[in-house]
Amino acid sequence: MKKIKIFLLLIVFVLASCSNYLSVTPDNTETIDDIFAVKEQAYNALAKIYSYLPNIADTHSTPFSLGDEYVGRLDYDLTTTYLKAIQIMLGKQSQNDPILGDWSGNQSGHKLYEAIRQCNVFLNHINEVVDMQQAEKDEWAAQATFLKGYYNFLLIQKYGPIVIVDKEISPTAMATDLFQSRQKLDSCFDYVIALMNQAIPNLYPLVQGSDLGQIDQVGATAIKARVLLFRASPFYNGNSDYYSNFLDHDGQPFFPQTYDPEKWKDVIDACDAALSLAASNGKDLFTYDKTIYYGADKQDVLINEDAIKKLYDLRMLVVTPWNKELLWGYSNSYPAGNNISSACNIRLPADLAAESGGTPDNAGWSWNWFGATYAMAERFYTKNGLPIDDDKTFDRNKIYNFITMPSADDPTYQQYAGILQPGAQTIYLYKDREPRFYADLGITGGYWRGHLIRIPTMLYQSSYGGMNTAVNSTDYFCSGIGIQKFVHPESTTGSENRQLHFPYPIIRLADLILMKAEALNEYSGPSQDVYDLVDKVRERAGIPDLEISWSPEMNWARTPDKYKTQAGLRDIILQERSIELAFEGSRFWDMLRWKRAPQEFSGPVWGWNPFAFNAQDFFVLQVKHSLKFNITDCLWPIDLNEMNTNANLIQNPGWQ
């Protein structure tokens, strides 16, 4: 089979002008029979189905920036084309033209009902192809069936109860077939799970080589577990607090009104199946197994080997293409220079260009648009594996105090070699944090591994990583905190060919492990099994086990033994997910499904002063913008045009 990702741009271009909502034909001269006459044409139809996957890699349409992790350019609200997810978080959602509206494809959304109809057409006609073996037809049909289920799930995430379009609809169909009502939420989830169960047995266990990016059993079983996790979570499971008056045409609630704890057992079983299948196919938590280090890391690894190796385990986790932790990755073609990696990367300093071989101060593929919020700087753990407010050894009263790191020849500096710069001025908040803090963020006094070198970042104006009015007065990290996580250290500027691309994670093993831990805790409370799952992720992160961090004997935690209560362990697991899966689009949905989104995503977004030239002026917190997210925003509005077209639709609460 040819690479789907190679063909996507071609297929999207060819089919983009089709106005027929149900059509998969590339122009008015070809028919359904033509499309499914031979394997190559049928393959194009399969590629078309994949083209509807949300472009999580695109800076402006990615759902990753929903929530409170990213802060972008402060002038983006002057146009409707930029940073769609952040616009939602600023309270700009509207039923007239929904942002990231996947029901109808509004404002960088994806036309997921069109995608579902494409799946139905494909499934109705794939067996007509003459030059394919039946086993291959069955596998292609399984891919389409799974994607059909997945697209329905993405609609459920945003809209709750949806319209189920299970069959290909004829152009001559009656109005009753065209204009359908929304189904109850549990029925929608059941439908998705049934499709995935139907698809999984006929998928390949693990795709490799040129087929990477297509769904296989490993990825599909993991996604099925995620679907069940959402179904079991309080937002979707017995949500009478929000939606007791959200009723269908028969006066019955769309949302289940009674919490069902047995739904967590289904999550556990699904996670067990997914973890077992992943393990049998060689999946494991990623560790960096190469010995080549960037720039001065080659020297510092000799004196601080364990810390730097751990840093590389985490720094290279997402950007190493198709590594053993990735269960399903987004590999569709990136818009040139418009991916998250480019939006996050700092520019190559002119005086380091010779060392790198790149183009200095080049804005191409190095925008400095996406920075991290100040909240993210606090969210990561201390070196003791505790939240900063729960660590007795970490004095919150000092977090803004200036500190100067020891010099390189000071023996006390060795533990910081490769982590923080010798002799650099920084703040207490940035010292003695967990390895993921230094791997994922770009901070003043730390290092940025990019452009094939190690750059000592000082994010003041006209410094390494800071704003530079000589290059561009609008492209800079307005929070004064960068995001390294999506920037491969070998990506540099000057040419698209200098970019090292990688599949953005749809789901990876650490996510699945923490899903099972959460489900076990919710179903039967704290246990050693739950601790062991969380500790797998913490061990790779280079922090102590739960039982050590919160142990009374260590005397680190202000709330010792917190992990021994269900509520305490729930908070620990959710924070672990917020850190381990930081910037990957997980936190927004975690907070939503636990009904914490309105509280967590309302209020000011803080950051440092990027215009400052020194520490005294730089480390001053400023409000960058204010998040406005309430209960109404938890469900996306259905486009007003759809409401006017289909009288059987009932709008989501608050958008009427």
Buried (B, 14 or more C-beta within 10 A) or exposed (E): BEBBBEBBBEBBEBBEEBEEEBBBBBEEEBEBEEBBBEBEBBBBBBBBBBBBBBBBBBBBBBBBBBBBBBBBBBEBBEEEEBBBBBBBBBBBBBBEBBBBBBBBBBBBBBBBBBBBBBBBBBBEBBEBBEEBEEEBBBBBBBBBBBBBBBBBBBBBBBBBBBBBBEEBBEEEEEEEEBBBBBBBBBEBBEBBBEBBBBBBEBBBEBBEEEBBBBBBBBBBBBBBBBBBBBBBBBBBBBBEEBBEEBEBEEEEBBBBEEEBEEBBBBBBBBBBBBBEBBEEBEBEBBBBEEEEBBBBBBEBBEBBEEBBBBBBBBBBBBBBBBBBBBBBBBBBBBBEBBBBBBBBBBBBBEEBBEBBEBBBBBBBBBBBBBBBBBBBBBBBBBBBBBBBEBBEEBEEEEBEEEBEBBEBEEEEBEBBBBBBBBEBBBBBBBBBBBBBBBBBBBBBBBBBBBBBBBBBBBBBBEBBBBBBEEBBEBBBBBBBBBBBBBBBBBBBBBEEEBBBBBBBBBBBBBBBBBBBBBBBBBBBEBBEEBBEBBBBBBEBBBBBBBBBBBBEEBEBBEBBEBBBBBEBBBBBBBBBBBBBBBBBBBBBBBBBBBBBBBEBBBBBBBBBBBBBEEBEEBBEBBEBBEBBBEBBBBBBBBBBEBBEEBEEBBBBBBBE
